[in-house]
Amino acid sequence: MWRILRIALLLFILASVAQTAWLARTRTAEWKTPLRVAVYPIPADGSDASRRYVAGLGKERYEAIEEFFRVEAAKHALPLPSPVELTLAPPIASPPPPAPFGGNPLRVILWSLELRSWAWWNDTVKGRKPHVRVFVTYHDPALDARLAHSTGLQKGLLGVVNAYAQADMDGSNNVVIAHELLHTLGATDKYDPATNLPVFPDGYADPQAQPLHPQRRAEIMAGRIAVSETHAETPSSLKQAAIGAKTAREIGWRN
């Protein structure tokens, strides 16, 4: 009986999440009102450095994301001066369920359902709920020199970002947050997964530049600046990133 009740409760939660997500996707696709985005910080590794970093976070750490979307929306003639309104949610103590390794479709589906259930239970925002929720797990760079891949899910409007708990990495952390946020809105990656190099022309911020290399900015969904045909560098902040034409079409900013 207890097992049946647990399954019924889980199905109810998932149905509620699915309905909310569908309504949110429908509204955000129109871009008539600002997209409400909440960032949920999580000290992921249990270190004192990560806990201190998360405890000291303020919304000002993420204002560059709002500014990035304002600037790029104006470039694409979106009739909405501030397309993204970001709030900082109270911290969450426990990390989200880890993404499965490999490409097993069933495991990915089960993880996606588990993540949405976890996000529902761990939503710390009081009052008006956001359209998109981005859970940022902060890691002490002294303990984790290389982070796992971040994820953005259009179904559920959820992002899970792995970031560094270090102030001088705020700029690059914001690049990853913006990238995964755009995934939740339907934007696709624009880099070659075999080489991590931006794909021409959609993965180039300035595909018409002469000479073509070095590029000065990264297309946000490519995530790297194409310095040459065989080398790309990670942008240090969103000032070195742009939303390209294909990404703008994918998120409904242009036809």
C-alpha positions as CSV (number, residue, x, y, z in Angstrom):
1,M,0.0,0.0,0.0
2,W,2.8,2.4,0.9
3,R,4.5,1.7,-2.4
4,I,1.3,2.5,-4.3
5,L,0.8,5.7,-2.4
6,R,4.4,6.8,-3.2
7,I,3.9,6.1,-6.9
8,A,0.6,8.0,-6.9
9,L,2.2,10.9,-5.2
10,L,5.1,11.0,-7.6
11,L,2.7,10.8,-10.6
12,F,0.7,13.7,-9.1
13,I,3.9,15.8,-8.7
14,L,5.1,15.1,-12.2
15,A,1.7,15.9,-13.7
16,S,1.7,19.2,-11.8
17,V,5.2,20.0,-12.9
18,A,4.4,19.0,-16.5
19,Q,1.3,21.3,-16.6
20,T,3.2,24.2,-15.1
21,A,6.1,23.7,-17.5
22,W,3.8,23.6,-20.5
23,L,2.1,26.8,-19.5
24,A,5.4,28.5,-18.9
25,R,6.9,27.4,-22.3
26,T,3.8,28.7,-24.0
27,R,4.0,32.1,-22.3
28,T,7.8,32.5,-22.7
29,A,7.8,31.6,-26.4
30,E,5.7,34.8,-27.0
31,W,8.2,37.1,-25.3
32,K,5.5,39.5,-24.3
33,T,6.6,39.8,-20.7
34,P,10.0,39.3,-19.0
35,L,11.1,35.7,-18.4
36,R,11.3,35.1,-14.6
37,V,14.5,33.1,-13.9
38,A,15.5,31.9,-10.4
39,V,19.0,30.8,-9.6
40,Y,19.3,28.3,-6.7
41,P,22.8,28.1,-5.3
42,I,24.0,24.8,-3.8
43,P,27.3,24.1,-1.9
44,A,27.9,20.9,-3.7
45,D,31.0,19.4,-2.3
46,G,30.5,20.1,1.4
47,S,33.7,22.1,1.7
48,D,34.0,25.2,3.9
49,A,35.1,27.2,0.8
50,S,31.9,26.3,-1.1
51,R,29.7,27.0,1.9
52,R,31.3,30.4,2.6
53,Y,31.0,31.3,-1.1
54,V,27.3,30.4,-1.3
55,A,26.6,32.2,2.0
56,G,28.2,35.4,0.6
57,L,26.3,35.4,-2.7
58,G,24.1,38.3,-3.7
59,K,22.0,39.0,-6.7
60,E,24.7,41.4,-8.0
61,R,26.8,38.4,-8.9
62,Y,24.3,37.5,-11.6
63,E,23.3,41.0,-12.9
64,A,25.7,40.5,-15.9
65,I,23.2,37.8,-17.1
66,E,20.3,40.2,-17.2
67,E,22.5,42.8,-19.0
68,F,23.6,40.2,-21.5
69,F,20.0,39.4,-22.5
70,R,19.1,43.1,-22.6
71,V,22.0,43.9,-25.0
72,E,21.4,40.9,-27.2
73,A,17.6,41.4,-27.3
74,A,18.1,45.0,-28.6
75,K,20.5,43.7,-31.3
76,H,17.8,41.3,-32.5
77,A,15.1,44.1,-32.3
78,L,13.0,42.3,-29.7
79,P,10.3,44.7,-28.5
80,L,11.0,43.9,-24.8
81,P,13.7,46.0,-23.2
82,S,14.4,43.6,-20.3
83,P,13.6,40.0,-21.5
84,V,15.1,38.3,-18.4
85,E,14.4,39.1,-14.7
86,L,16.6,37.1,-12.5
87,T,16.2,36.4,-8.8
88,L,18.5,34.6,-6.3
89,A,16.7,31.9,-4.4
90,P,17.7,30.8,-0.9
91,P,20.4,28.2,-0.9
92,I,19.6,24.5,-1.1
93,A,21.5,22.0,1.1
94,S,21.4,18.9,-0.9
95,P,22.6,18.5,-4.5
96,P,20.4,17.3,-7.4
97,P,20.4,13.7,-8.6
98,P,23.5,13.2,-10.7
99,A,23.1,12.9,-14.4
100,P,23.6,9.3,-15.8
101,F,26.8,8.5,-17.7
102,G,26.5,7.2,-21.2
103,G,23.5,7.6,-23.6
104,N,21.1,5.0,-22.3
105,P,17.7,6.6,-23.2
106,L,15.8,4.9,-20.4
107,R,18.2,6.1,-17.8
108,V,18.1,9.6,-19.1
109,I,14.3,9.6,-19.0
110,L,14.2,8.3,-15.5
111,W,16.8,10.8,-14.4
112,S,14.8,13.7,-16.0
113,L,11.7,12.6,-14.1
114,E,13.7,12.3,-10.9
115,L,15.3,15.7,-11.4
116,R,11.9,17.4,-11.9
117,S,10.5,15.7,-8.7
118,W,13.6,16.8,-6.8
119,A,13.3,20.3,-8.1
120,W,9.6,20.5,-7.0
121,W,10.5,19.3,-3.5
122,N,13.5,21.6,-3.1
123,D,12.0,24.8,-4.5
124,T,13.0,27.5,-2.0
125,V,11.3,30.4,-3.8
126,K,8.4,31.9,-1.8
127,G,5.5,33.6,-3.6
128,R,5.4,34.1,-7.3
129,K,7.2,31.2,-9.0
130,P,9.8,31.6,-11.8
131,H,9.3,30.4,-15.3
132,V,12.8,28.8,-15.4
133,R,14.8,27.3,-12.5
134,V,18.5,27.0,-12.7
135,F,20.2,25.0,-9.9
136,V,23.9,26.0,-9.6
137,T,26.1,23.6,-7.8
138,Y,29.3,25.3,-6.5
139,H,32.5,23.4,-6.2
140,D,35.8,24.3,-4.5
141,P,38.3,24.4,-7.4
142,A,41.0,23.1,-5.0
143,L,38.9,19.9,-4.8
144,D,37.4,19.7,-8.2
145,A,39.7,20.9,-10.9
146,R,37.4,19.6,-13.7
147,L,33.6,19.8,-13.4
148,A,30.9,17.6,-14.9
149,H,28.9,18.7,-17.8
150,S,26.1,21.1,-17.1
151,T,22.5,20.5,-18.4
152,G,19.5,22.5,-19.5
153,L,16.2,20.8,-20.0
154,Q,13.5,22.4,-22.2
155,K,10.9,19.9,-20.8
156,G,10.6,21.1,-17.2
157,L,12.4,24.4,-17.9
158,L,15.2,23.3,-15.5
159,G,18.9,23.9,-15.6
160,V,21.7,22.2,-13.6
161,V,25.0,24.1,-13.7
162,N,28.3,23.0,-12.3
163,A,30.3,26.1,-11.3
164,Y,33.3,27.1,-9.3
165,A,33.0,28.6,-5.8
166,Q,35.6,31.3,-6.5
167,A,34.9,35.0,-7.1
168,D,37.3,35.5,-10.0
169,M,35.3,32.7,-11.8
170,D,32.0,34.5,-11.6
171,G,32.3,35.7,-15.2
172,S,32.9,32.3,-16.7
173,N,30.2,30.8,-14.4
174,N,27.7,33.3,-15.8
175,V,28.6,32.2,-19.3
176,V,27.6,28.6,-18.4
177,I,24.4,29.7,-16.6
178,A,23.3,31.7,-19.7
179,H,24.2,28.8,-22.0
180,E,22.1,26.4,-20.0
181,L,19.3,28.9,-19.6
182,L,19.1,29.1,-23.4
183,H,18.9,25.3,-23.6
184,T,15.7,25.4,-21.5
185,L,14.3,27.8,-24.1
186,G,15.0,25.5,-27.0
187,A,18.5,26.7,-28.1
188,T,20.8,23.9,-29.4
189,D,24.5,23.5,-29.1
190,K,26.7,25.0,-31.8
191,Y,29.9,23.2,-31.3
192,D,31.4,19.9,-32.6
193,P,31.1,17.4,-29.6
194,A,34.1,15.5,-30.9
195,T,36.5,18.6,-30.8
196,N,34.5,21.2,-28.7
197,L,35.3,23.7,-31.6
198,P,32.6,26.1,-32.7
199,V,30.8,25.0,-35.9
200,F,30.9,27.5,-38.7
201,P,28.8,29.6,-39.4
202,D,26.2,29.2,-36.6
203,G,28.8,28.7,-33.8
204,Y,30.6,32.0,-34.7
205,A,29.5,35.3,-33.1
206,D,30.8,37.2,-36.2
207,P,30.6,34.8,-39.2
208,Q,31.0,37.6,-41.7
209,A,34.3,38.9,-40.1
210,Q,37.2,39.4,-42.5
211,P,39.5,37.9,-41.7
212,L,37.4,35.2,-40.1
213,H,40.0,34.4,-37.4
214,P,40.5,35.3,-34.7
215,Q,36.9,35.8,-33.6
216,R,36.6,38.4,-30.8
217,R,33.5,36.9,-29.2
218,A,31.9,33.5,-28.6
219,E,28.4,32.5,-29.9
220,I,26.9,31.7,-26.5
221,M,25.7,28.2,-27.6
222,A,29.1,27.4,-29.0
223,G,30.6,28.4,-25.7
224,R,34.0,29.2,-27.1
225,I,35.8,31.9,-29.1
226,A,37.2,30.5,-32.4
227,V,40.7,31.9,-32.3
228,S,41.7,29.8,-35.3
229,E,40.3,26.8,-37.3
230,T,41.8,24.4,-34.8
231,H,41.8,26.4,-31.5
232,A,39.1,28.0,-29.4
233,E,39.2,29.7,-26.0
234,T,36.6,29.9,-23.2
235,P,35.2,33.4,-22.7
236,S,36.0,35.0,-19.3
237,S,32.6,36.8,-19.1
238,L,29.4,37.4,-21.0
239,K,31.0,40.6,-22.5
240,Q,32.8,38.2,-24.8
241,A,29.6,36.4,-25.9
242,A,26.7,37.0,-28.3
243,I,23.5,35.4,-29.3
244,G,23.7,34.4,-33.0
245,A,21.0,34.5,-35.6
246,K,20.1,30.7,-35.4
247,T,20.0,30.8,-31.6
248,A,17.7,33.9,-31.8
249,R,15.4,32.0,-34.1
250,E,15.3,28.9,-31.9
251,I,14.2,30.9,-28.8
252,G,11.6,32.9,-30.7
253,W,13.5,36.2,-31.0
254,R,13.3,36.4,-34.8
255,N,11.7,34.5,-37.7
